[in-house]
Amino acid sequence: MSKPSFDAKTLSDSLRATKHQPRKRFGQNFLHDRSVIREIVESIRLERDDNLIEIGPGMGALTEPLLAEVDAMTVIELDRDLADSLRIRIGANSHPNFTIIKDNAMNVDYRALYSAERGKLRVVGNLPYNISTPILFHLLSYADVIQDMHFMLQKEVVERITAEVGSKIYGRLSVIMQYHCNTDYLLTVPRGAFNPPPKVTSAVFRLTPYVNKPIVAENEQYFALVVRETFNHRRKTLRAIFKNSTLLPTLSEDDFAACGIDPQARPETLSVSDFVALSNQAKLLEV
Ligand code: SAH
């Protein structure tokens, strides 16, 4: 069934009007499928007084429907031409509480966007795929001022982030993200929903940072090191990984037993709390 879409038309019109050539280096794939846009916006379940932040608004495909749901909104756009044309489309007079930050999302101090009055941040974005993981890690360092995050990424990355323990794709990204956040896979988005279409299928997911983490590592940096180092050798047993690693201490059978972990197990079978137990135990052996 063909479904002529009003938004699709206005968006491609505005692409032509601004003569904007999508810039590959900025990871520009603009959403134009109206039903996908609606599904994304609905999945966020906004309240009018939310402190909404959008990363990479581009031509405003998500921005305009999002702005209709809230009283105030801040967007962060690296491409100055796009930021300027967005300012023209979303006038300061009609939308006095619409703020544009022309900057790299990696340089933004998200804490400065938080206040007790405005509330915690609700971050949204069809992220530039080439820098998606650094942006996610950057945002995790502000988890205490973030209520939740809704992002579009390559489906494969979203599957890794939300993967269950034991699955083939469960890895470093799953453990680190699931340590800090509750993760939800929300919807799959086909390539044709974008202009230009990206090379791969995309998906939208939600990260909700824990206010109280279910389990806390005694040393989070060390925990991250253990997770990285073990998944660098995901086919080996834990016993062998700890024995051969120059970064980690050798663990005895008693050490493994104290964590309730089989030394013959492989990293992908360990839950987040197993990794926390293992890193706490290994840290004890460091001087
Ligand atoms: N949200 C829009 C555009 C998605 S394309 C839509 O769904 O149609 C990704 C957008 O992120 C582009 O506008 C690109 O210019 C912007 N961008 C790329 N790298 C960025 C960065 N480091 N910080 C902020 N914005 C960035």
Residues whose N, C-alpha, C, O or C-beta is under 5 A from the ligand:
A	BS01	SAH	F26 G27 Q28 N29 F30 L31 I55 G56 P57 G58 M59 A61 I76 E77 L78 D79 D103 N104 A105 M106 N126 L127 P128
